[in-house]
């Protein structure tokens, strides 16, 4: 028999793929059941509501996304290069097969007004990303006033890449970030 964690992971793997590829509202619990191989009863035992499943999906994706970003950025020794590495990492992410924009922006667009739990997770994810940028800016000895413009460049690149496709928004945001850092 599968451990409870393995079963939960199976459900979240299936939900994550479906929600990100199709959108949260387009995916019913029956589709998650079919993709995970779990019974609907077991799925509802793990996640009593679809909203609870969406929240768990966002929490899990947050840890993975921020971990990947931090690992990439930390490979650079120069503090200024670490800031620009954020945009390099975004460019790599945008080039991934199946990239469909920012999962949190997408989820907020679909459910944010109606789901306080989703809205809270989206805000927490964005705040954690902004806080990460603030640490990078401080480590580079740059003024705190740069955090918001750098954050908005990254967020704008995510939205634009999600809509238009391609990696160019990250390259453009990196160029603008470089100008801010040099200015």
Secondary structure, DSSP 8 states (H G I E B T S, - for coil): ---HHHHHHHHHHHHHHHHHHH-TTT--HHHHHHHHT--HHHHHHH-SSHHHHHHHHHHHHHHHHHHHHHHHHHT--SHHHHHHHHHHHHHHHHTSTT--S-HHHHHIIIIITT-HHHHHHHHHHHHHHHHHHHHHHHHTT--TTHHHHHHHHHHHHHHHHHHH-SSHHHHHHHHHHHHHHH-
